[in-house]
Amino acid sequence: MLKLDRGVAPGTTLSFGATRDFARATESGGWDGLWVSEAKHDPFLSVAIAAEHTQSLTLGTSIAVAFARNPMTTAYTAYDLQRLSNGRFNLGLGSQVKPHIERRFNMPWSSPAARMRDFVLAMRAIWESWRTEEKLNYRGEFYQHTLMTPFFAPPPLDCADPGVFIAAVGPAMTRVAGEVCDGVFLHGFTTPKFINEVSLPAITEGLAITNRPRDAFEVAMMSFIVTGETDEDTARAAQAVREQIGFYGSTPAYRTVMELHGWGEVADELNAMSREGGAAWSRLG
């Protein structure tokens, strides 16, 4: 079933009142869901505001940076938002890229797909311990959670656990999404060719690992769109999209998309420009 959701654009700064009004307008406008990204602000606060001022709108993060956090702290936040929203919250996670995790967040980086799988499984084990009140004993490759006392365990939810989505580009992370998540975010930089030849087969492989049907899994994707009321508006929007495409094309994490189309040399050129910094960023578009 096709759903049409709305997102708060990355980097957007909204006041409390503006966030409330945006959420209400999204719901009254007939949208199915509202997703909040993490760029200049923590996305969970905006989701909490939206949850308080809507009744039926699906809410989620698209995405929160997983490796800037740990499974326990993320499990608490997602659980609280699921309770606050009466079962309408989806936790969308992404790995970010190595320089940001190590240099901006000062957190460890290694084996992103395997680490993300462990992160999600650890969260699910924590939620299960809260739901069943059984001993927490998760021992994974990257995360170990073996202590949970009644004083620190929230009461079980009256609804299902939060849905979990992860952002994925390459086949390894996409396969993890199919294996352990409820859905996947395919990037706007992804092309139809890449989706059909790489993403969808990887999802199928992941679902097969856990013996799940395709209809138990959601595929979400944002697209780059150019609109405007005047020619000048359209031109500005087109330039902004070109800059976004240039930015992602310069990032090694998205190189697989470029290579599938035979654009590896273009990716190298864009990456070199990004390393120059300063005014070179404006030339990416």
Secondary structure, DSSP 4 states (H G I P E B T S, - for coil): ----EEEEPTT----HHHHHHHHHHHHHTT-SEEEE--SSS-HHHHHHHHHHT-SS-EEEES-EEGGGS-HHHHHHHHHHHHHHTTS-EEEEEE---HHIIIIIS------HHHHHHHHHHHHHHHHHHHHH-PPP-EE-SS-EE----GGGPPPPPSSPPPEEEEEE-SHHHHHHHHHH-SEEEEPTT--HHHIIIIIHHHHHHHHHHTT--GGG-EEEE-------SSHHHHHHHHHHHHHHHHHHHTSGGGHHHHHHTT-HHHHHHHHHHHHH-GGGGGG--
